[in-house]
Amino acid sequence: MIKFLKFFLYLSVFSLIIFSLYPGSLIGFLLYEDLGRQPDLVKNPFGTAINHFISYIYVSLLGSFLYLRKNYFHKFLYFMLILSIILEFIQLIVPNRAFEIVDLIANILGVIVAYLIIKIYLFFNKL
């Protein structure tokens, strides 16, 4: 089961990279046949930033729980923070993509919230 979850984690990180750097919206293309349309996972006034938050909290939590016993979850969370920053800045040079500070904040908040959830979990379970 752990091997499957690790494979799913690596696939999720790879997908996050592809969806972040592909020139246009792959999900918009799959859902609406329109590369220029960004779908909202949850209807909200912040636009697609909530998509970033949900994606980063999901991947950060999955990776953190998988690396919790080896106590590598800190390294994984640092990796996710750096990845979120790099991917958002690379969008400055990718056609049909744009750097947005709100998306960067949502990425970082997703990782931070995942960290807080892990810390609360550790506090109550004393691993």
ChimeraX commands (.cxc) that place a marker at each C-alpha (Angstrom):
marker #1 position 0.00,0.00,0.00 radius 0.5
marker #1 position 2.85,2.41,0.83 radius 0.5
marker #1 position 4.47,1.78,-2.56 radius 0.5
marker #1 position 1.18,2.58,-4.29 radius 0.5
marker #1 position 0.77,5.78,-2.27 radius 0.5
marker #1 position 4.36,6.84,-3.03 radius 0.5
marker #1 position 3.74,6.20,-6.72 radius 0.5
marker #1 position 0.56,8.27,-6.45 radius 0.5
marker #1 position 2.53,11.03,-4.68 radius 0.5
marker #1 position 5.19,11.13,-7.42 radius 0.5
marker #1 position 2.46,11.12,-10.07 radius 0.5
marker #1 position 0.74,13.99,-8.24 radius 0.5
marker #1 position 3.93,16.07,-8.05 radius 0.5
marker #1 position 4.61,15.38,-11.74 radius 0.5
marker #1 position 1.03,16.37,-12.61 radius 0.5
marker #1 position 1.36,19.55,-10.56 radius 0.5
marker #1 position 4.46,20.47,-12.56 radius 0.5
marker #1 position 2.80,19.70,-15.90 radius 0.5
marker #1 position -0.41,21.58,-15.07 radius 0.5
marker #1 position 1.62,24.56,-13.82 radius 0.5
marker #1 position 3.90,24.86,-16.82 radius 0.5
marker #1 position 1.76,23.76,-19.76 radius 0.5
marker #1 position 1.01,26.78,-21.99 radius 0.5
marker #1 position -2.71,27.01,-21.34 radius 0.5
marker #1 position -5.12,25.12,-19.13 radius 0.5
marker #1 position -5.01,21.36,-19.64 radius 0.5
marker #1 position -7.94,20.89,-17.30 radius 0.5
marker #1 position -9.86,23.59,-19.18 radius 0.5
marker #1 position -9.11,21.76,-22.42 radius 0.5
marker #1 position -10.24,18.41,-21.00 radius 0.5
marker #1 position -13.45,19.84,-19.50 radius 0.5
marker #1 position -14.38,22.60,-21.96 radius 0.5
marker #1 position -12.16,21.98,-25.01 radius 0.5
marker #1 position -10.71,25.45,-24.39 radius 0.5
marker #1 position -7.04,25.93,-23.41 radius 0.5
marker #1 position -7.77,29.49,-22.30 radius 0.5
marker #1 position -10.45,28.62,-19.74 radius 0.5
marker #1 position -9.42,27.94,-16.14 radius 0.5
marker #1 position -11.96,25.85,-14.22 radius 0.5
marker #1 position -12.66,26.52,-10.55 radius 0.5
marker #1 position -12.60,23.47,-8.28 radius 0.5
marker #1 position -14.72,25.46,-5.85 radius 0.5
marker #1 position -16.74,28.55,-6.81 radius 0.5
marker #1 position -15.22,31.47,-4.92 radius 0.5
marker #1 position -14.42,35.17,-5.28 radius 0.5
marker #1 position -10.66,34.53,-5.46 radius 0.5
marker #1 position -10.69,32.87,-8.87 radius 0.5
marker #1 position -8.34,29.97,-9.44 radius 0.5
marker #1 position -6.16,30.68,-6.39 radius 0.5
marker #1 position -8.31,28.22,-4.45 radius 0.5
marker #1 position -7.28,25.54,-6.98 radius 0.5
marker #1 position -3.65,26.23,-6.09 radius 0.5
marker #1 position -4.36,26.07,-2.36 radius 0.5
marker #1 position -6.24,22.76,-2.65 radius 0.5
marker #1 position -3.58,21.22,-4.91 radius 0.5
marker #1 position -0.67,22.17,-2.68 radius 0.5
marker #1 position -2.35,21.18,0.57 radius 0.5
marker #1 position -3.26,17.80,-0.94 radius 0.5
marker #1 position 0.23,17.00,-2.27 radius 0.5
marker #1 position 1.94,18.39,0.86 radius 0.5
marker #1 position -0.25,16.33,3.20 radius 0.5
marker #1 position 0.15,13.14,1.17 radius 0.5
marker #1 position 3.93,13.49,1.05 radius 0.5
marker #1 position 4.23,14.52,4.68 radius 0.5
marker #1 position 2.26,11.54,5.94 radius 0.5
marker #1 position 4.25,9.18,3.73 radius 0.5
marker #1 position 7.58,10.51,5.04 radius 0.5
marker #1 position 6.43,11.03,8.62 radius 0.5
marker #1 position 7.95,7.90,10.16 radius 0.5
marker #1 position 11.37,8.57,8.66 radius 0.5
marker #1 position 11.06,12.17,9.89 radius 0.5
marker #1 position 11.69,13.44,6.35 radius 0.5
marker #1 position 8.45,15.35,6.23 radius 0.5
marker #1 position 10.30,18.63,6.92 radius 0.5
marker #1 position 12.48,18.07,3.85 radius 0.5
marker #1 position 9.43,17.26,1.77 radius 0.5
marker #1 position 7.65,20.41,2.89 radius 0.5
marker #1 position 10.74,22.50,2.09 radius 0.5
marker #1 position 10.76,20.85,-1.33 radius 0.5
marker #1 position 7.10,21.77,-1.84 radius 0.5
marker #1 position 7.73,25.40,-0.79 radius 0.5
marker #1 position 10.64,25.74,-3.19 radius 0.5
marker #1 position 8.72,23.96,-5.97 radius 0.5
marker #1 position 5.73,26.27,-5.56 radius 0.5
marker #1 position 7.92,29.36,-5.81 radius 0.5
marker #1 position 9.92,28.09,-8.78 radius 0.5
marker #1 position 6.85,26.97,-10.73 radius 0.5
marker #1 position 5.10,30.28,-10.24 radius 0.5
marker #1 position 8.14,32.29,-11.35 radius 0.5
marker #1 position 8.76,30.05,-14.39 radius 0.5
marker #1 position 5.27,31.02,-15.54 radius 0.5
marker #1 position 6.75,34.44,-16.33 radius 0.5
marker #1 position 8.43,32.93,-19.40 radius 0.5
marker #1 position 5.90,30.24,-20.40 radius 0.5
marker #1 position 3.52,31.35,-23.18 radius 0.5
marker #1 position -0.13,31.74,-22.13 radius 0.5
marker #1 position 0.83,31.50,-18.45 radius 0.5
marker #1 position 1.21,34.35,-15.99 radius 0.5
marker #1 position 2.89,34.90,-12.66 radius 0.5
marker #1 position 0.27,35.86,-10.09 radius 0.5
marker #1 position 1.15,36.81,-6.55 radius 0.5
marker #1 position -2.24,35.53,-5.32 radius 0.5
marker #1 position -1.46,32.09,-6.77 radius 0.5
marker #1 position 1.97,32.11,-5.13 radius 0.5
marker #1 position 0.42,33.02,-1.78 radius 0.5
marker #1 position -2.17,30.25,-2.21 radius 0.5
marker #1 position 0.61,27.74,-3.01 radius 0.5
marker #1 position 2.60,28.72,0.08 radius 0.5
marker #1 position -0.51,28.77,2.29 radius 0.5
marker #1 position -1.35,25.24,1.13 radius 0.5
marker #1 position 2.07,24.00,2.25 radius 0.5
marker #1 position 1.87,25.92,5.55 radius 0.5
marker #1 position -1.59,24.57,6.36 radius 0.5
marker #1 position -0.36,21.04,5.60 radius 0.5
marker #1 position 2.56,21.65,8.00 radius 0.5
marker #1 position 0.18,22.84,10.72 radius 0.5
marker #1 position -2.04,19.80,10.26 radius 0.5
marker #1 position 1.00,17.51,10.55 radius 0.5
marker #1 position 2.17,19.32,13.71 radius 0.5
marker #1 position -1.31,19.00,15.27 radius 0.5
marker #1 position -1.37,15.31,14.32 radius 0.5
marker #1 position 2.06,14.76,15.90 radius 0.5
marker #1 position 1.04,16.64,19.03 radius 0.5
marker #1 position -1.95,14.39,19.59 radius 0.5
marker #1 position -0.29,11.12,18.53 radius 0.5
marker #1 position 3.25,11.58,19.93 radius 0.5
marker #1 position 5.05,9.60,17.18 radius 0.5
marker link #1:1,2 radius 0.2
marker link #1:2,3 radius 0.2
marker link #1:3,4 radius 0.2
marker link #1:4,5 radius 0.2
marker link #1:5,6 radius 0.2
marker link #1:6,7 radius 0.2
marker link #1:7,8 radius 0.2
marker link #1:8,9 radius 0.2
marker link #1:9,10 radius 0.2
marker link #1:10,11 radius 0.2
marker link #1:11,12 radius 0.2
marker link #1:12,13 radius 0.2
marker link #1:13,14 radius 0.2
marker link #1:14,15 radius 0.2
marker link #1:15,16 radius 0.2
marker link #1:16,17 radius 0.2
marker link #1:17,18 radius 0.2
marker link #1:18,19 radius 0.2
marker link #1:19,20 radius 0.2
marker link #1:20,21 radius 0.2
marker link #1:21,22 radius 0.2
marker link #1:22,23 radius 0.2
marker link #1:23,24 radius 0.2
marker link #1:24,25 radius 0.2
marker link #1:25,26 radius 0.2
marker link #1:26,27 radius 0.2
marker link #1:27,28 radius 0.2
marker link #1:28,29 radius 0.2
marker link #1:29,30 radius 0.2
marker link #1:30,31 radius 0.2
marker link #1:31,32 radius 0.2
marker link #1:32,33 radius 0.2
marker link #1:33,34 radius 0.2
marker link #1:34,35 radius 0.2
marker link #1:35,36 radius 0.2
marker link #1:36,37 radius 0.2
marker link #1:37,38 radius 0.2
marker link #1:38,39 radius 0.2
marker link #1:39,40 radius 0.2
marker link #1:40,41 radius 0.2
marker link #1:41,42 radius 0.2
marker link #1:42,43 radius 0.2
marker link #1:43,44 radius 0.2
marker link #1:44,45 radius 0.2
marker link #1:45,46 radius 0.2
marker link #1:46,47 radius 0.2
marker link #1:47,48 radius 0.2
marker link #1:48,49 radius 0.2
marker link #1:49,50 radius 0.2
marker link #1:50,51 radius 0.2
marker link #1:51,52 radius 0.2
marker link #1:52,53 radius 0.2
marker link #1:53,54 radius 0.2
marker link #1:54,55 radius 0.2
marker link #1:55,56 radius 0.2
marker link #1:56,57 radius 0.2
marker link #1:57,58 radius 0.2
marker link #1:58,59 radius 0.2
marker link #1:59,60 radius 0.2
marker link #1:60,61 radius 0.2
marker link #1:61,62 radius 0.2
marker link #1:62,63 radius 0.2
marker link #1:63,64 radius 0.2
marker link #1:64,65 radius 0.2
marker link #1:65,66 radius 0.2
marker link #1:66,67 radius 0.2
marker link #1:67,68 radius 0.2
marker link #1:68,69 radius 0.2
marker link #1:69,70 radius 0.2
marker link #1:70,71 radius 0.2
marker link #1:71,72 radius 0.2
marker link #1:72,73 radius 0.2
marker link #1:73,74 radius 0.2
marker link #1:74,75 radius 0.2
marker link #1:75,76 radius 0.2
marker link #1:76,77 radius 0.2
marker link #1:77,78 radius 0.2
marker link #1:78,79 radius 0.2
marker link #1:79,80 radius 0.2
marker link #1:80,81 radius 0.2
marker link #1:81,82 radius 0.2
marker link #1:82,83 radius 0.2
marker link #1:83,84 radius 0.2
marker link #1:84,85 radius 0.2
marker link #1:85,86 radius 0.2
marker link #1:86,87 radius 0.2
marker link #1:87,88 radius 0.2
marker link #1:88,89 radius 0.2
marker link #1:89,90 radius 0.2
marker link #1:90,91 radius 0.2
marker link #1:91,92 radius 0.2
marker link #1:92,93 radius 0.2
marker link #1:93,94 radius 0.2
marker link #1:94,95 radius 0.2
marker link #1:95,96 radius 0.2
marker link #1:96,97 radius 0.2
marker link #1:97,98 radius 0.2
marker link #1:98,99 radius 0.2
marker link #1:99,100 radius 0.2
marker link #1:100,101 radius 0.2
marker link #1:101,102 radius 0.2
marker link #1:102,103 radius 0.2
marker link #1:103,104 radius 0.2
marker link #1:104,105 radius 0.2
marker link #1:105,106 radius 0.2
marker link #1:106,107 radius 0.2
marker link #1:107,108 radius 0.2
marker link #1:108,109 radius 0.2
marker link #1:109,110 radius 0.2
marker link #1:110,111 radius 0.2
marker link #1:111,112 radius 0.2
marker link #1:112,113 radius 0.2
marker link #1:113,114 radius 0.2
marker link #1:114,115 radius 0.2
marker link #1:115,116 radius 0.2
marker link #1:116,117 radius 0.2
marker link #1:117,118 radius 0.2
marker link #1:118,119 radius 0.2
marker link #1:119,120 radius 0.2
marker link #1:120,121 radius 0.2
marker link #1:121,122 radius 0.2
marker link #1:122,123 radius 0.2
marker link #1:123,124 radius 0.2
marker link #1:124,125 radius 0.2
marker link #1:125,126 radius 0.2
marker link #1:126,127 radius 0.2
view
